[in-house]
Amino acid sequence: YNLDQSEECISSCTPDLVLLDAVLLDEDGIGYLKRIKERDPHLKVFLVTALLDEKVREEAIEAGALDVFLKPINLTTICSAMENALCASG
């Protein structure tokens, strides 16, 4: 998805969870995360990044991400985190 497609999807289909890259073509991932959370504070969002430092993690968590994962993504770890987040909401 590009940013326009993502916006359309989030607005029209109300996802349960979003997996968001920290680097987007159209916008900074953390900036987009903030916009997503302003619209729906309860939406579960995980951020993925290739360059994780403590500042990125802190900004993402402060902006509303449930967690931040380093690329390459460990599928077992991220799937478990997503499942836990979805099950916690009932």
PDB file of N, CA, C and O in Angstrom:
ATOM      1  N   TYR A   1       0.819  -1.194   0.000  1.00  0.00           N
ATOM      2  CA  TYR A   1       0.000   0.000   0.000  1.00  0.00           C
ATOM      3  C   TYR A   1       0.858   1.252   0.000  1.00  0.00           C
ATOM      4  O   TYR A   1       1.924   1.285   0.616  1.00  0.00           O
ATOM      5  N   ASN A   2       0.395   2.275  -0.689  1.00  0.00           N
ATOM      6  CA  ASN A   2       0.987   3.576  -0.503  1.00  0.00           C
ATOM      7  C   ASN A   2       0.157   4.287   0.554  1.00  0.00           C
ATOM      8  O   ASN A   2      -0.829   3.732   1.038  1.00  0.00           O
ATOM      9  N   LEU A   3       0.537   5.496   0.916  1.00  0.00           N
ATOM     10  CA  LEU A   3      -0.125   6.199   2.007  1.00  0.00           C
ATOM     11  C   LEU A   3      -1.599   6.468   1.710  1.00  0.00           C
ATOM     12  O   LEU A   3      -2.442   6.328   2.596  1.00  0.00           O
ATOM     13  N   ASP A   4      -1.919   6.852   0.473  1.00  0.00           N
ATOM     14  CA  ASP A   4      -3.320   7.098   0.117  1.00  0.00           C
ATOM     15  C   ASP A   4      -4.160   5.825   0.248  1.00  0.00           C
ATOM     16  O   ASP A   4      -5.282   5.865   0.755  1.00  0.00           O
ATOM     17  N   GLN A   5      -3.616   4.709  -0.205  1.00  0.00           N
ATOM     18  CA  GLN A   5      -4.334   3.442  -0.105  1.00  0.00           C
ATOM     19  C   GLN A   5      -4.505   3.037   1.366  1.00  0.00           C
ATOM     20  O   GLN A   5      -5.552   2.523   1.759  1.00  0.00           O
ATOM     21  N   SER A   6      -3.483   3.271   2.155  1.00  0.00           N
ATOM     22  CA  SER A   6      -3.559   2.949   3.583  1.00  0.00           C
ATOM     23  C   SER A   6      -4.620   3.792   4.272  1.00  0.00           C
ATOM     24  O   SER A   6      -5.403   3.285   5.075  1.00  0.00           O
ATOM     25  N   GLU A   7      -4.642   5.073   3.955  1.00  0.00           N
ATOM     26  CA  GLU A   7      -5.651   5.967   4.525  1.00  0.00           C
ATOM     27  C   GLU A   7      -7.051   5.485   4.173  1.00  0.00           C
ATOM     28  O   GLU A   7      -7.934   5.443   5.030  1.00  0.00           O
ATOM     29  N   GLU A   8      -7.249   5.126   2.921  1.00  0.00           N
ATOM     30  CA  GLU A   8      -8.556   4.651   2.467  1.00  0.00           C
ATOM     31  C   GLU A   8      -8.947   3.369   3.200  1.00  0.00           C
ATOM     32  O   GLU A   8     -10.088   3.215   3.634  1.00  0.00           O
ATOM     33  N   CYS A   9      -8.005   2.469   3.331  1.00  0.00           N
ATOM     34  CA  CYS A   9      -8.267   1.194   3.999  1.00  0.00           C
ATOM     35  C   CYS A   9      -8.595   1.406   5.477  1.00  0.00           C
ATOM     36  O   CYS A   9      -9.570   0.850   5.983  1.00  0.00           O
ATOM     37  N   ILE A  10      -7.796   2.196   6.157  1.00  0.00           N
ATOM     38  CA  ILE A  10      -8.021   2.429   7.586  1.00  0.00           C
ATOM     39  C   ILE A  10      -9.359   3.135   7.812  1.00  0.00           C
ATOM     40  O   ILE A  10     -10.057   2.857   8.786  1.00  0.00           O
ATOM     41  N   SER A  11      -9.706   4.040   6.915  1.00  0.00           N
ATOM     42  CA  SER A  11     -10.965   4.776   7.054  1.00  0.00           C
ATOM     43  C   SER A  11     -12.187   3.925   6.727  1.00  0.00           C
ATOM     44  O   SER A  11     -13.228   4.055   7.372  1.00  0.00           O
ATOM     45  N   SER A  12     -12.064   3.063   5.739  1.00  0.00           N
ATOM     46  CA  SER A  12     -13.245   2.341   5.272  1.00  0.00           C
ATOM     47  C   SER A  12     -13.445   0.974   5.909  1.00  0.00           C
ATOM     48  O   SER A  12     -14.584   0.535   6.066  1.00  0.00           O
ATOM     49  N   CYS A  13     -12.376   0.294   6.277  1.00  0.00           N
ATOM     50  CA  CYS A  13     -12.573  -1.075   6.758  1.00  0.00           C
ATOM     51  C   CYS A  13     -12.245  -1.274   8.233  1.00  0.00           C
ATOM     52  O   CYS A  13     -12.377  -2.389   8.737  1.00  0.00           O
ATOM     53  N   THR A  14     -11.830  -0.250   8.925  1.00  0.00           N
ATOM     54  CA  THR A  14     -11.578  -0.299  10.365  1.00  0.00           C
ATOM     55  C   THR A  14     -10.809  -1.561  10.768  1.00  0.00           C
ATOM     56  O   THR A  14     -11.391  -2.489  11.330  1.00  0.00           O
ATOM     57  N   PRO A  15      -9.527  -1.596  10.487  1.00  0.00           N
ATOM     58  CA  PRO A  15      -8.738  -2.782  10.817  1.00  0.00           C
ATOM     59  C   PRO A  15      -8.610  -2.978  12.327  1.00  0.00           C
ATOM     60  O   PRO A  15      -8.776  -2.034  13.100  1.00  0.00           O
ATOM     61  N   ASP A  16      -8.320  -4.191  12.733  1.00  0.00           N
ATOM     62  CA  ASP A  16      -8.086  -4.490  14.144  1.00  0.00           C
ATOM     63  C   ASP A  16      -6.659  -4.162  14.548  1.00  0.00           C
ATOM     64  O   ASP A  16      -6.376  -3.898  15.716  1.00  0.00           O
ATOM     65  N   LEU A  17      -5.755  -4.182  13.558  1.00  0.00           N
ATOM     66  CA  LEU A  17      -4.340  -4.006  13.852  1.00  0.00           C
ATOM     67  C   LEU A  17      -3.633  -3.453  12.618  1.00  0.00           C
ATOM     68  O   LEU A  17      -4.001  -3.767  11.486  1.00  0.00           O
ATOM     69  N   VAL A  18      -2.625  -2.636  12.845  1.00  0.00           N
ATOM     70  CA  VAL A  18      -1.828  -2.084  11.753  1.00  0.00           C
ATOM     71  C   VAL A  18      -0.362  -2.414  12.015  1.00  0.00           C
ATOM     72  O   VAL A  18       0.140  -2.217  13.122  1.00  0.00           O
ATOM     73  N   LEU A  19       0.314  -2.912  10.996  1.00  0.00           N
ATOM     74  CA  LEU A  19       1.756  -3.131  11.021  1.00  0.00           C
ATOM     75  C   LEU A  19       2.347  -2.050  10.136  1.00  0.00           C
ATOM     76  O   LEU A  19       2.146  -2.059   8.921  1.00  0.00           O
ATOM     77  N   LEU A  20       3.073  -1.120  10.734  1.00  0.00           N
ATOM     78  CA  LEU A  20       3.504   0.103  10.065  1.00  0.00           C
ATOM     79  C   LEU A  20       5.018   0.185  10.004  1.00  0.00           C
ATOM     80  O   LEU A  20       5.695  -0.038  11.008  1.00  0.00           O
ATOM     81  N   ASP A  21       5.549   0.502   8.841  1.00  0.00           N
ATOM     82  CA  ASP A  21       6.986   0.705   8.684  1.00  0.00           C
ATOM     83  C   ASP A  21       7.351   2.110   9.157  1.00  0.00           C
ATOM     84  O   ASP A  21       6.586   3.052   8.949  1.00  0.00           O
ATOM     85  N   ALA A  22       8.497   2.253   9.780  1.00  0.00           N
ATOM     86  CA  ALA A  22       8.949   3.553  10.264  1.00  0.00           C
ATOM     87  C   ALA A  22       9.340   4.489   9.125  1.00  0.00           C
ATOM     88  O   ALA A  22       9.334   5.710   9.286  1.00  0.00           O
ATOM     89  N   VAL A  23       9.680   3.910   7.975  1.00  0.00           N
ATOM     90  CA  VAL A  23      10.073   4.719   6.823  1.00  0.00           C
ATOM     91  C   VAL A  23       9.049   4.515   5.717  1.00  0.00           C
ATOM     92  O   VAL A  23       8.899   3.415   5.185  1.00  0.00           O
ATOM     93  N   LEU A  24       8.353   5.584   5.382  1.00  0.00           N
ATOM     94  CA  LEU A  24       7.346   5.549   4.327  1.00  0.00           C
ATOM     95  C   LEU A  24       7.789   6.459   3.198  1.00  0.00           C
ATOM     96  O   LEU A  24       8.564   7.391   3.415  1.00  0.00           O
ATOM     97  N   LEU A  25       7.308   6.200   2.010  1.00  0.00           N
ATOM     98  CA  LEU A  25       7.663   7.047   0.878  1.00  0.00           C
ATOM     99  C   LEU A  25       7.072   8.444   1.015  1.00  0.00           C
ATOM    100  O   LEU A  25       7.714   9.436   0.668  1.00  0.00           O
ATOM    101  N   ASP A  26       5.846   8.515   1.523  1.00  0.00           N
ATOM    102  CA  ASP A  26       5.111   9.768   1.542  1.00  0.00           C
ATOM    103  C   ASP A  26       5.229  10.550   2.845  1.00  0.00           C
ATOM    104  O   ASP A  26       4.972  11.753   2.864  1.00  0.00           O
ATOM    105  N   GLU A  27       5.611   9.890   3.929  1.00  0.00           N
ATOM    106  CA  GLU A  27       5.586  10.520   5.252  1.00  0.00           C
ATOM    107  C   GLU A  27       6.439   9.711   6.214  1.00  0.00           C
ATOM    108  O   GLU A  27       6.702   8.529   5.990  1.00  0.00           O
ATOM    109  N   ASP A  28       6.862  10.353   7.272  1.00  0.00           N
ATOM    110  CA  ASP A  28       7.564   9.679   8.356  1.00  0.00           C
ATOM    111  C   ASP A  28       6.603   8.714   9.052  1.00  0.00           C
ATOM    112  O   ASP A  28       5.463   9.079   9.340  1.00  0.00           O
ATOM    113  N   GLY A  29       7.046   7.505   9.319  1.00  0.00           N
ATOM    114  CA  GLY A  29       6.182   6.498   9.927  1.00  0.00           C
ATOM    115  C   GLY A  29       5.644   6.899  11.289  1.00  0.00           C
ATOM    116  O   GLY A  29       4.485   6.622  11.598  1.00  0.00           O
ATOM    117  N   ILE A  30       6.459   7.542  12.106  1.00  0.00           N
ATOM    118  CA  ILE A  30       5.991   7.950  13.430  1.00  0.00           C
ATOM    119  C   ILE A  30       4.970   9.082  13.305  1.00  0.00           C
ATOM    120  O   ILE A  30       4.016   9.145  14.079  1.00  0.00           O
ATOM    121  N   GLY A  31       5.165   9.963  12.349  1.00  0.00           N
ATOM    122  CA  GLY A  31       4.174  11.012  12.105  1.00  0.00           C
ATOM    123  C   GLY A  31       2.841  10.412  11.681  1.00  0.00           C
ATOM    124  O   GLY A  31       1.782  10.858  12.124  1.00  0.00           O
ATOM    125  N   TYR A  32       2.895   9.399  10.822  1.00  0.00           N
ATOM    126  CA  TYR A  32       1.671   8.735  10.384  1.00  0.00           C
ATOM    127  C   TYR A  32       1.041   7.968  11.540  1.00  0.00           C
ATOM    128  O   TYR A  32      -0.182   7.942  11.677  1.00  0.00           O
ATOM    129  N   LEU A  33       1.860   7.354  12.360  1.00  0.00           N
ATOM    130  CA  LEU A  33       1.366   6.665  13.557  1.00  0.00           C
ATOM    131  C   LEU A  33       0.565   7.635  14.431  1.00  0.00           C
ATOM    132  O   LEU A  33      -0.512   7.288  14.914  1.00  0.00           O
ATOM    133  N   LYS A  34       1.079   8.826  14.631  1.00  0.00           N
ATOM    134  CA  LYS A  34       0.379   9.829  15.438  1.00  0.00           C
ATOM    135  C   LYS A  34      -0.973  10.171  14.819  1.00  0.00           C
ATOM    136  O   LYS A  34      -1.967  10.304  15.533  1.00  0.00           O
ATOM    137  N   ARG A  35      -1.014  10.313  13.510  1.00  0.00           N
ATOM    138  CA  ARG A  35      -2.286  10.623  12.835  1.00  0.00           C
ATOM    139  C   ARG A  35      -3.282   9.475  12.978  1.00  0.00           C
ATOM    140  O   ARG A  35      -4.471   9.700  13.204  1.00  0.00           O
ATOM    141  N   ILE A  36      -2.791   8.249  12.846  1.00  0.00           N
ATOM    142  CA  ILE A  36      -3.659   7.079  13.004  1.00  0.00           C
ATOM    143  C   ILE A  36      -4.254   7.058  14.410  1.00  0.00           C
ATOM    144  O   ILE A  36      -5.456   6.852  14.579  1.00  0.00           O
ATOM    145  N   LYS A  37      -3.417   7.268  15.405  1.00  0.00           N
ATOM    146  CA  LYS A  37      -3.863   7.190  16.794  1.00  0.00           C
ATOM    147  C   LYS A  37      -4.774   8.357  17.175  1.00  0.00           C
ATOM    148  O   LYS A  37      -5.631   8.207  18.047  1.00  0.00           O
ATOM    149  N   GLU A  38      -4.602   9.506  16.541  1.00  0.00           N
ATOM    150  CA  GLU A  38      -5.520  10.621  16.783  1.00  0.00           C
ATOM    151  C   GLU A  38      -6.922  10.252  16.310  1.00  0.00           C
ATOM    152  O   GLU A  38      -7.914  10.570  16.966  1.00  0.00           O
ATOM    153  N   ARG A  39      -6.991   9.588  15.182  1.00  0.00           N
ATOM    154  CA  ARG A  39      -8.277   9.193  14.605  1.00  0.00           C
ATOM    155  C   ARG A  39      -8.905   8.052  15.400  1.00  0.00           C
ATOM    156  O   ARG A  39     -10.112   8.049  15.639  1.00  0.00           O
ATOM    157  N   ASP A  40      -8.082   7.081  15.811  1.00  0.00           N
ATOM    158  CA  ASP A  40      -8.593   5.927  16.553  1.00  0.00           C
ATOM    159  C   ASP A  40      -7.582   5.531  17.629  1.00  0.00           C
ATOM    160  O   ASP A  40      -6.682   4.731  17.372  1.00  0.00           O
ATOM    161  N   PRO A  41      -7.728   6.086  18.824  1.00  0.00           N
ATOM    162  CA  PRO A  41      -6.766   5.810  19.895  1.00  0.00           C
ATOM    163  C   PRO A  41      -6.704   4.337  20.307  1.00  0.00           C
ATOM    164  O   PRO A  41      -5.730   3.909  20.927  1.00  0.00           O
ATOM    165  N   HIS A  42      -7.736   3.561  19.968  1.00  0.00           N
ATOM    166  CA  HIS A  42      -7.779   2.153  20.376  1.00  0.00           C
ATOM    167  C   HIS A  42      -7.189   1.205  19.332  1.00  0.00           C
ATOM    168  O   HIS A  42      -7.022   0.015  19.599  1.00  0.00           O
ATOM    169  N   LEU A  43      -6.878   1.721  18.161  1.00  0.00           N
ATOM    170  CA  LEU A  43      -6.314   0.875  17.116  1.00  0.00           C
ATOM    171  C   LEU A  43      -4.927   0.392  17.531  1.00  0.00           C
ATOM    172  O   LEU A  43      -4.081   1.178  17.961  1.00  0.00           O
ATOM    173  N   LYS A  44      -4.717  -0.882  17.398  1.00  0.00           N
ATOM    174  CA  LYS A  44      -3.432  -1.486  17.770  1.00  0.00           C
ATOM    175  C   LYS A  44      -2.456  -1.315  16.611  1.00  0.00           C
ATOM    176  O   LYS A  44      -2.746  -1.693  15.476  1.00  0.00           O
ATOM    177  N   VAL A  45      -1.289  -0.736  16.916  1.00  0.00           N
ATOM    178  CA  VAL A  45      -0.294  -0.461  15.887  1.00  0.00           C
ATOM    179  C   VAL A  45       1.065  -0.970  16.357  1.00  0.00           C
ATOM    180  O   VAL A  45       1.492  -0.696  17.479  1.00  0.00           O
ATOM    181  N   PHE A  46       1.732  -1.712  15.485  1.00  0.00           N
ATOM    182  CA  PHE A  46       3.113  -2.128  15.699  1.00  0.00           C
ATOM    183  C   PHE A  46       3.959  -1.437  14.641  1.00  0.00           C
ATOM    184  O   PHE A  46       3.537  -1.305  13.492  1.00  0.00           O
ATOM    185  N   LEU A  47       5.136  -1.003  15.022  1.00  0.00           N
ATOM    186  CA  LEU A  47       6.049  -0.333  14.110  1.00  0.00           C
ATOM    187  C   LEU A  47       7.224  -1.263  13.816  1.00  0.00           C
ATOM    188  O   LEU A  47       7.732  -1.937  14.712  1.00  0.00           O
ATOM    189  N   VAL A  48       7.651  -1.295  12.551  1.00  0.00           N
ATOM    190  CA  VAL A  48       8.855  -2.044  12.174  1.00  0.00           C
ATOM    191  C   VAL A  48       9.871  -1.064  11.613  1.00  0.00           C
ATOM    192  O   VAL A  48       9.510  -0.084  10.962  1.00  0.00           O
ATOM    193  N   THR A  49      11.135  -1.333  11.870  1.00  0.00           N
ATOM    194  CA  THR A  49      12.193  -0.444  11.418  1.00  0.00           C
ATOM    195  C   THR A  49      13.472  -1.231  11.168  1.00  0.00           C
ATOM    196  O   THR A  49      13.718  -2.263  11.791  1.00  0.00           O
ATOM    197  N   ALA A  50      14.271  -0.729  10.254  1.00  0.00           N
ATOM    198  CA  ALA A  50      15.572  -1.346   9.982  1.00  0.00           C
ATOM    199  C   ALA A  50      16.650  -0.791  10.899  1.00  0.00           C
ATOM    200  O   ALA A  50      17.669  -1.441  11.131  1.00  0.00           O
ATOM    201  N   LEU A  51      16.425   0.399  11.416  1.00  0.00           N
ATOM    202  CA  LEU A  51      17.416   1.059  12.270  1.00  0.00           C
ATOM    203  C   LEU A  51      16.771   1.429  13.589  1.00  0.00           C
ATOM    204  O   LEU A  51      16.201   2.511  13.729  1.00  0.00           O
ATOM    205  N   LEU A  52      16.861   0.544  14.544  1.00  0.00           N
ATOM    206  CA  LEU A  52      16.226   0.780  15.829  1.00  0.00           C
ATOM    207  C   LEU A  52      17.233   1.374  16.807  1.00  0.00           C
ATOM    208  O   LEU A  52      18.267   0.778  17.106  1.00  0.00           O
ATOM    209  N   ASP A  53      16.906   2.547  17.288  1.00  0.00           N
ATOM    210  CA  ASP A  53      17.659   3.089  18.405  1.00  0.00           C
ATOM    211  C   ASP A  53      16.652   3.451  19.487  1.00  0.00           C
ATOM    212  O   ASP A  53      15.446   3.448  19.236  1.00  0.00           O
ATOM    213  N   GLU A  54      17.116   3.752  20.650  1.00  0.00           N
ATOM    214  CA  GLU A  54      16.219   4.002  21.776  1.00  0.00           C
ATOM    215  C   GLU A  54      15.304   5.197  21.523  1.00  0.00           C
ATOM    216  O   GLU A  54      14.161   5.207  21.979  1.00  0.00           O
ATOM    217  N   LYS A  55      15.794   6.201  20.802  1.00  0.00           N
ATOM    218  CA  LYS A  55      14.972   7.372  20.500  1.00  0.00           C
ATOM    219  C   LYS A  55      13.774   6.990  19.631  1.00  0.00           C
ATOM    220  O   LYS A  55      12.655   7.436  19.885  1.00  0.00           O
ATOM    221  N   VAL A  56      14.004   6.170  18.611  1.00  0.00           N
ATOM    222  CA  VAL A  56      12.915   5.722  17.738  1.00  0.00           C
ATOM    223  C   VAL A  56      11.899   4.932  18.546  1.00  0.00           C
ATOM    224  O   VAL A  56      10.694   5.148  18.417  1.00  0.00           O
ATOM    225  N   ARG A  57      12.379   4.022  19.375  1.00  0.00           N
ATOM    226  CA  ARG A  57      11.489   3.218  20.210  1.00  0.00           C
ATOM    227  C   ARG A  57      10.664   4.114  21.127  1.00  0.00           C
ATOM    228  O   ARG A  57       9.446   3.951  21.214  1.00  0.00           O
ATOM    229  N   GLU A  58      11.301   5.044  21.803  1.00  0.00           N
ATOM    230  CA  GLU A  58      10.601   5.943  22.723  1.00  0.00           C
ATOM    231  C   GLU A  58       9.552   6.781  21.997  1.00  0.00           C
ATOM    232  O   GLU A  58       8.428   6.926  22.478  1.00  0.00           O
ATOM    233  N   GLU A  59       9.918   7.331  20.840  1.00  0.00           N
ATOM    234  CA  GLU A  59       8.973   8.135  20.065  1.00  0.00           C
ATOM    235  C   GLU A  59       7.775   7.303  19.623  1.00  0.00           C
ATOM    236  O   GLU A  59       6.635   7.762  19.693  1.00  0.00           O
ATOM    237  N   ALA A  60       8.032   6.094  19.173  1.00  0.00           N
ATOM    238  CA  ALA A  60       6.959   5.230  18.689  1.00  0.00           C
ATOM    239  C   ALA A  60       6.016   4.839  19.826  1.00  0.00           C
ATOM    240  O   ALA A  60       4.796   4.895  19.670  1.00  0.00           O
ATOM    241  N   ILE A  61       6.569   4.451  20.948  1.00  0.00           N
ATOM    242  CA  ILE A  61       5.744   4.049  22.088  1.00  0.00           C
ATOM    243  C   ILE A  61       4.957   5.255  22.605  1.00  0.00           C
ATOM    244  O   ILE A  61       3.774   5.139  22.925  1.00  0.00           O
ATOM    245  N   GLU A  62       5.612   6.397  22.683  1.00  0.00           N
ATOM    246  CA  GLU A  62       4.940   7.620  23.116  1.00  0.00           C
ATOM    247  C   GLU A  62       3.805   7.998  22.156  1.00  0.00           C
ATOM    248  O   GLU A  62       2.777   8.522  22.583  1.00  0.00           O
ATOM    249  N   ALA A  63       3.994   7.733  20.880  1.00  0.00           N
ATOM    250  CA  ALA A  63       2.977   8.044  19.866  1.00  0.00           C
ATOM    251  C   ALA A  63       1.838   7.028  19.854  1.00  0.00           C
ATOM    252  O   ALA A  63       0.808   7.259  19.221  1.00  0.00           O
ATOM    253  N   GLY A  64       2.015   5.913  20.547  1.00  0.00           N
ATOM    254  CA  GLY A  64       0.923   4.951  20.647  1.00  0.00           C
ATOM    255  C   GLY A  64       1.185   3.560  20.100  1.00  0.00           C
ATOM    256  O   GLY A  64       0.286   2.720  20.115  1.00  0.00           O
ATOM    257  N   ALA A  65       2.395   3.294  19.614  1.00  0.00           N
ATOM    258  CA  ALA A  65       2.705   1.942  19.137  1.00  0.00           C
ATOM    259  C   ALA A  65       2.738   0.979  20.327  1.00  0.00           C
ATOM    260  O   ALA A  65       3.197   1.329  21.414  1.00  0.00           O
ATOM    261  N   LEU A  66       2.247  -0.228  20.101  1.00  0.00           N
ATOM    262  CA  LEU A  66       2.316  -1.234  21.149  1.00  0.00           C
ATOM    263  C   LEU A  66       3.734  -1.750  21.331  1.00  0.00           C
ATOM    264  O   LEU A  66       4.158  -2.054  22.446  1.00  0.00           O
ATOM    265  N   ASP A  67       4.464  -1.845  20.225  1.00  0.00           N
ATOM    266  CA  ASP A  67       5.849  -2.306  20.272  1.00  0.00           C
ATOM    267  C   ASP A  67       6.522  -1.939  18.962  1.00  0.00           C
ATOM    268  O   ASP A  67       5.867  -1.554  17.993  1.00  0.00           O
ATOM    269  N   VAL A  68       7.836  -2.066  18.950  1.00  0.00           N
ATOM    270  CA  VAL A  68       8.649  -1.772  17.777  1.00  0.00           C
ATOM    271  C   VAL A  68       9.503  -2.997  17.498  1.00  0.00           C
ATOM    272  O   VAL A  68      10.133  -3.545  18.402  1.00  0.00           O
ATOM    273  N   PHE A  69       9.520  -3.421  16.246  1.00  0.00           N
ATOM    274  CA  PHE A  69      10.273  -4.607  15.854  1.00  0.00           C
ATOM    275  C   PHE A  69      11.342  -4.244  14.847  1.00  0.00           C
ATOM    276  O   PHE A  69      11.131  -3.422  13.955  1.00  0.00           O
ATOM    277  N   LEU A  70      12.488  -4.872  15.006  1.00  0.00           N
ATOM    278  CA  LEU A  70      13.631  -4.643  14.131  1.00  0.00           C
ATOM    279  C   LEU A  70      13.568  -5.588  12.937  1.00  0.00           C
ATOM    280  O   LEU A  70      13.280  -6.777  13.077  1.00  0.00           O
ATOM    281  N   LYS A  71      13.847  -5.026  11.749  1.00  0.00           N
ATOM    282  CA  LYS A  71      13.953  -5.843  10.542  1.00  0.00           C
ATOM    283  C   LYS A  71      15.319  -6.509  10.522  1.00  0.00           C
ATOM    284  O   LYS A  71      16.267  -5.925  11.046  1.00  0.00           O
ATOM    285  N   PRO A  72      15.471  -7.661   9.968  1.00  0.00           N
ATOM    286  CA  PRO A  72      14.414  -8.507   9.439  1.00  0.00           C
ATOM    287  C   PRO A  72      13.527  -9.006  10.579  1.00  0.00           C
ATOM    288  O   PRO A  72      14.002  -9.337  11.665  1.00  0.00           O
ATOM    289  N   ILE A  73      12.248  -9.048  10.303  1.00  0.00           N
ATOM    290  CA  ILE A  73      11.252  -9.389  11.309  1.00  0.00           C
ATOM    291  C   ILE A  73      11.308 -10.883  11.618  1.00  0.00           C
ATOM    292  O   ILE A  73      11.349 -11.719  10.715  1.00  0.00           O
ATOM    293  N   ASN A  74      11.310 -11.198  12.899  1.00  0.00           N
ATOM    294  CA  ASN A  74      11.163 -12.574  13.347  1.00  0.00           C
ATOM    295  C   ASN A  74       9.666 -12.869  13.346  1.00  0.00           C
ATOM    296  O   ASN A  74       8.936 -12.374  14.205  1.00  0.00           O
ATOM    297  N   LEU A  75       9.209 -13.666  12.396  1.00  0.00           N
ATOM    298  CA  LEU A  75       7.775 -13.903  12.229  1.00  0.00           C
ATOM    299  C   LEU A  75       7.117 -14.530  13.456  1.00  0.00           C
ATOM    300  O   LEU A  75       5.982 -14.189  13.790  1.00  0.00           O
ATOM    301  N   THR A  76       7.805 -15.424  14.117  1.00  0.00           N
ATOM    302  CA  THR A  76       7.242 -16.047  15.312  1.00  0.00           C
ATOM    303  C   THR A  76       6.993 -14.996  16.386  1.00  0.00           C
ATOM    304  O   THR A  76       5.936 -14.983  17.016  1.00  0.00           O
ATOM    305  N   THR A  77       7.958 -14.126  16.591  1.00  0.00           N
ATOM    306  CA  THR A  77       7.845 -13.089  17.619  1.00  0.00           C
ATOM    307  C   THR A  77       6.739 -12.099  17.298  1.00  0.00           C
ATOM    308  O   THR A  77       5.912 -11.786  18.155  1.00  0.00           O
ATOM    309  N   ILE A  78       6.720 -11.607  16.070  1.00  0.00           N
ATOM    310  CA  ILE A  78       5.727 -10.589  15.731  1.00  0.00           C
ATOM    311  C   ILE A  78       4.323 -11.192  15.658  1.00  0.00           C
ATOM    312  O   ILE A  78       3.358 -10.538  16.054  1.00  0.00           O
ATOM    313  N   CYS A  79       4.191 -12.404  15.169  1.00  0.00           N
ATOM    314  CA  CYS A  79       2.864 -13.051  15.126  1.00  0.00           C
ATOM    315  C   CYS A  79       2.338 -13.277  16.543  1.00  0.00           C
ATOM    316  O   CYS A  79       1.149 -13.091  16.802  1.00  0.00           O
ATOM    317  N   SER A  80       3.202 -13.668  17.438  1.00  0.00           N
ATOM    318  CA  SER A  80       2.810 -13.866  18.833  1.00  0.00           C
ATOM    319  C   SER A  80       2.360 -12.539  19.454  1.00  0.00           C
ATOM    320  O   SER A  80       1.354 -12.495  20.161  1.00  0.00           O
ATOM    321  N   ALA A  81       3.099 -11.470  19.191  1.00  0.00           N
ATOM    322  CA  ALA A  81       2.739 -10.155  19.724  1.00  0.00           C
ATOM    323  C   ALA A  81       1.402  -9.691  19.162  1.00  0.00           C
ATOM    324  O   ALA A  81       0.577  -9.144  19.894  1.00  0.00           O
ATOM    325  N   MET A  82       1.182  -9.905  17.866  1.00  0.00           N
ATOM    326  CA  MET A  82      -0.085  -9.500  17.254  1.00  0.00           C
ATOM    327  C   MET A  82      -1.241 -10.326  17.807  1.00  0.00           C
ATOM    328  O   MET A  82      -2.307  -9.787  18.104  1.00  0.00           O
ATOM    329  N   GLU A  83      -1.033 -11.619  17.944  1.00  0.00           N
ATOM    330  CA  GLU A  83      -2.078 -12.477  18.493  1.00  0.00           C
ATOM    331  C   GLU A  83      -2.427 -12.049  19.921  1.00  0.00           C
ATOM    332  O   GLU A  83      -3.603 -11.958  20.273  1.00  0.00           O
ATOM    333  N   ASN A  84      -1.419 -11.789  20.730  1.00  0.00           N
ATOM    334  CA  ASN A  84      -1.659 -11.346  22.100  1.00  0.00           C
ATOM    335  C   ASN A  84      -2.418 -10.026  22.134  1.00  0.00           C
ATOM    336  O   ASN A  84      -3.317  -9.845  22.955  1.00  0.00           O
ATOM    337  N   ALA A  85      -2.062  -9.111  21.253  1.00  0.00           N
ATOM    338  CA  ALA A  85      -2.744  -7.813  21.215  1.00  0.00           C
ATOM    339  C   ALA A  85      -4.199  -7.970  20.806  1.00  0.00           C
ATOM    340  O   ALA A  85      -5.078  -7.321  21.374  1.00  0.00           O
ATOM    341  N   LEU A  86      -4.458  -8.819  19.837  1.00  0.00           N
ATOM    342  CA  LEU A  86      -5.825  -9.025  19.365  1.00  0.00           C
ATOM    343  C   LEU A  86      -6.669  -9.792  20.393  1.00  0.00           C
ATOM    344  O   LEU A  86      -7.848  -9.495  20.581  1.00  0.00           O
ATOM    345  N   CYS A  87      -6.067 -10.762  21.042  1.00  0.00           N
ATOM    346  CA  CYS A  87      -6.806 -11.541  22.047  1.00  0.00           C
ATOM    347  C   CYS A  87      -7.086 -10.716  23.300  1.00  0.00           C
ATOM    348  O   CYS A  87      -8.096 -10.925  23.972  1.00  0.00           O
ATOM    349  N   ALA A  88      -6.200  -9.786  23.610  1.00  0.00           N
ATOM    350  CA  ALA A  88      -6.369  -8.949  24.801  1.00  0.00           C
ATOM    351  C   ALA A  88      -7.579  -8.037  24.657  1.00  0.00           C
ATOM    352  O   ALA A  88      -8.162  -7.612  25.654  1.00  0.00           O
ATOM    353  N   SER A  89      -7.956  -7.737  23.422  1.00  0.00           N
ATOM    354  CA  SER A  89      -9.087  -6.836  23.207  1.00  0.00           C
ATOM    355  C   SER A  89     -10.418  -7.564  23.215  1.00  0.00           C
ATOM    356  O   SER A  89     -11.477  -6.937  23.195  1.00  0.00           O
ATOM    357  N   GLY A  90     -10.363  -8.871  23.243  1.00  0.00           N
ATOM    358  CA  GLY A  90     -11.613  -9.644  23.297  1.00  0.00           C
ATOM    359  C   GLY A  90     -12.175  -9.899  22.004  1.00  0.00           C
ATOM    360  O   GLY A  90     -13.223 -10.537  21.901  1.00  0.00           O
TER     361      GLY A  90
END
